[in-house]
Amino acid sequence: MFTKRHIISMRDFSRAEIDHILQRAEALEPFASKKKSDLLAGKILAMLFYEPSTRTRLSFETAMRRLGGEAISMVSTEASSAAKGEMLADTIRVVGEYADVIVLRHPKEGSARMAAEISKVPIINAGDGAGHHPTQTLLDLYTIKRESHLRNLNIVLIGDLKYGRTIHSLAYALSLYDAKISLVSPEQLQMPSEIKDDLKKRGIDVYETTKLEDVVADADVLYVTRIQKERFPDPSEYQKVAGSYRISTESLKNCKDDMIIMHPLPRVDEIDVDVDSTKHAKYFKQAFYGIPVRMAVLSLVLGCDV
């Protein structure tokens, strides 16, 4: 089902396949921090990151090493042949001779799909511009499953819904679980109409507002995103919406007792640090869950059973 399979977009997966990945992650979670495994001994992961990354890059490396494998990395484009003008296609062909699997982050949407078409080893998309980031979505689903519930979920997506690849992938995945989705953003950063239309065609209850207070009381999950300055073609447009929403302990006074707050990180000022100490804050746990989820993905595409 997964051996040698490319991981490019959540749209490539059925709910049954997603559930299988989440179950594998749960089985591997004990190895994410304490136990040692040699499941991927002798395997090499290559990480090609053409954009900055902390959590994604380090969690993939940690996942590989926790399972007994090795990781090699292109730490910056300036220190690689990309600085000499080497085409991505050539890099993929060469690195495919060095490694058993490649994790790719690239600023150009569609780059991961192109890489998959020519690569002799599995490509895992770690973000392609404003396109897709499937392992982030998988770890988000895993966090919701472990810290809340996926059935009859009422989730609020907040912030940059226009450029946020994390939000786009997550919204589609949640449609497979019949979630109720509320969208909270400035008018300039609303979810693209084609995504909203697709959700509605799938029978998903979608509510859109600019006011967080309209939806916070009924939410099971608040999924907060950073307004991404680097995605704005015009810096002046970014300044108009910067700091539009800020989650504070005051804004949570009417929320459910078991409501959880998630964030793909990094955060800037979207969540007050005072919220970190509340029982609702799950974003650091969410970052940890990236390890077992990426362990699951790596072991599956490399054809290694638990």
N, C-alpha and C positions, 0 to 999 in steps of 0.2 A: 504493500500500500504506500509506503513512504521511502523505501530504499532508493537512493540516488535521485530523489525527487527534489526539484527546486522549490524554495519557499519564497514566493514573490508577492502574493497578494492574498488577503483573507477571502477574496471572491473565488479563489481556486479550491476552497475547502467546503465540505458539507458539515452539518452540525455533528454527525457521527464521527467524522474525522477530527474535528476540534475536540470533542469529548474524549477521544482516544489519546490525544496529546495531553490534555489536562490530567487524565488518569495516569499516564506515564510520568508526568511531572510530580504527581503526588507520591508515586512509588519511589522516585529518585530524590525527593526532598530530604530524607535523612542524610544523603551524601553531600548536600549543598553546604553544610557547615562543619560537620563533625566526622562522619565516617569516610573512609577512603575506598575508592573503587578503581579497578583496572579495566572497566568495561570498554574504554576507548584506547587502551594501551597500543602504541604503535601507530596511532592515527595523528595526522597533523591538520590543524586548522589555520588557514591564512586569513588575516583581517586586513581588508583594503578600505581605509576610511579617507575619503576625499573631503569630508566635512568634520568639524570638531565633534567629539563624543567622549563622555566619561563613563556613564552607567552602562550603556550598550556594549561598548568595547571591553570594559573591564569585566562585566558579567559574563560575556561570551568566553573570555580568556579563563576566568575562574571556573566556569562550567566545564570547559575542556580539560583543565588541569585536575579538577575534582574527580573526573572520570578516568584519569590516568593518561590522557592524551597530551599533546604538545601544541603550542600556539606560536605562530610567527606573525609579524605585524609590520605594515607600512605605517610608520608613526606620523608622517606628514608628507604632503605632496612635494614640498620644497626639498625633502631629502630623498626623493624617489625619481625615477625616470619620467614621471609625469611632468616634472619641472623642465624636462628637455622636449616636451611636446609629444611624448608617447601616447598613442591612442589607447583608450580603455580596452578595446577589443584585444589588442596585442598584449596588454598587461594580463588580462584574464587568461589568454592562451598560455602565457609563460608561467604564471602562478599556478595554473592547473597542473603543471608538471611537478610542482614542488609539494602540493598539499592534497589532502583527500576531500576537503570542503572549503569553500570560500564564503566569508561574510563580507558583504559590500555595502558601503554607504557612499552615496554620490549625490551631488546637488541637482542633477538633471533627471526630471521625471521620465520614467521609462528605461532608465539605464540598467536597472537590474533585470528587466525582461530581456533586453538586448544581450546582456552578459549570459543569461541562461541559454539563449539560442546558440551560443558558440562554445560554452564551457563543457569540458569533459568531466567535470566534477560538480556536485550540487552547489548551487548559488543560494545563499540566504540573504534576502533583502533586509538591510539594517536601516533603510530610509532612502528614498529617491525623491529629493526635492519635496514638493507638497503632495507627493503621490502616496506610497504605502509604506508601512512599517509593521509587518505582520507579527513579529515576535513581541513587540510592545503590546499589540492587541491581545495576543495569547496570554501574556503575563497579567494584563488587566482583567481578563476573564477569570484567570486563575485566582487573582486577588479577590474578586467579587465572590467567587465560589467558596473560598476559604474563610472570608471575613464577613460575608453577608449571604446572599442567595441569588441564584440565576433565574429561578422560576418566579413569575409574576413580579419582576423587578420594575421599580419606578426609579429611573435614573435621570439626573439633571446634568447636562453637558454645558460647561460655562467657559466663556472667553473667546479665543480665536477659533471660530468654527469655519471660517473661510479658508484659511491657509493651513490649518492643523491636520497633518496627515494622520496623526494618532486618532483624532476625533473621527475622521472619515472612515477609517478601517474599523474602529470600535462600533460606530453606528450600524454599519453593515452586519458585523458579527452579532450584535445584540438583536438584530431583526430575526436571526435564526432562533432566538430564544423568546420571541414574542414580548419583548420588553416595552414598557411605556417610556417614551423618550421626551424630555423637555429640553428645549434649546434656549440658552440665555446668552445673548451677545449684543454688542452695539450693532446698529443697523448696517454699518460698513463692513462688519465681520460675520454676517449671518451665514449659516450653512448654505452651500451652493444648492440652487433649486433642483438640479438633477438628482442630487443625493436625497433631498427631501421627497421628491416625487417617487423615487425608487422605494424609499421606506414606506410611503403611503400605499404604493402598489402591492407591497408585501403584507399589507394589513396592519402596519404598526401605527399605534396612536402617537402622533407627533404634535407637541404644543410648542409654540414659539413666543418668546417675550423678551423684552429688554430689562425686566425687573426680576432680580433674584427672589425678592420677597414674595413674589406670586406663586412660587413653586417649592420653596425650601421646606415647608411644613410637612408635605407628603412624601418627600424624597427618601429612598432607601440609600442612594449613593449620590454624593456631589462629586462630579469629576471636573476638576478645575484645570485650566490650561493657561500657560503663559501667552501673552500677546507677543508674537514673534517679530521683533524689529527687523531681523534679517530677511524676512519674506516680503517686506513692503518695498515695491519699486520706488516709491516716493517717501522719503523720511518725514516730510511734513504731514503726510497722511497717518503715519504711525503716531506722531505727537497728539493727534486729535483723539485717539482712542486709548493711549497708554494709561494704565491705572484705572480702567473703567470699572473693574470689580475687585473687591478686596474682602476675603473671608476673615471675619473676626469672631471672637467669642460672643460678641453682641449680636451678630447676624445669625448665630446658631441658637438663639434662646428659644425659638419655637420649633426646633427640629425634633425628629423622632429620637428616642433614647438610644436606639441601635443604629442610627444613621452613620454611614462611614464617609470619610472624605479621601479622595484619591487625587493624585497629580503625577503626570509622567516625569516631572522634573527635567531641567532645573527650574526652580521658581525664582521670581524676582521680588515682587511685592504683592502677589495675588492672595497669599495666605499669611496672616500675622503669625509671628513665631509663638505667640501665646497659645495658638490653637494646637501647636505641636504636643503639648502636654495633656490634651483632652483625649478621652476614649474614642473620639470620632476620627482622629488623625491616623490614617493607615498608609500614607505615601512613602514612608521609609520602609515599612514592611513590604509594600508594593515593589520597591526597588530590590529588596532581597528576593522576592518571588521570581525575579528575572533569572536567577541562577537555576532553580530546578526546571523552569520552563525551557530555558535554552539547553539545559542538559537533555531534556526530553527530545527537543527538536534535533539536536546533534546526533543523539543515539539512534533516532529513527531514520534520518536520512543516510546515516552510515551503516544501517542494517544490523545494528547491535542490540540484541535483546537484553532486557533486564535480568 
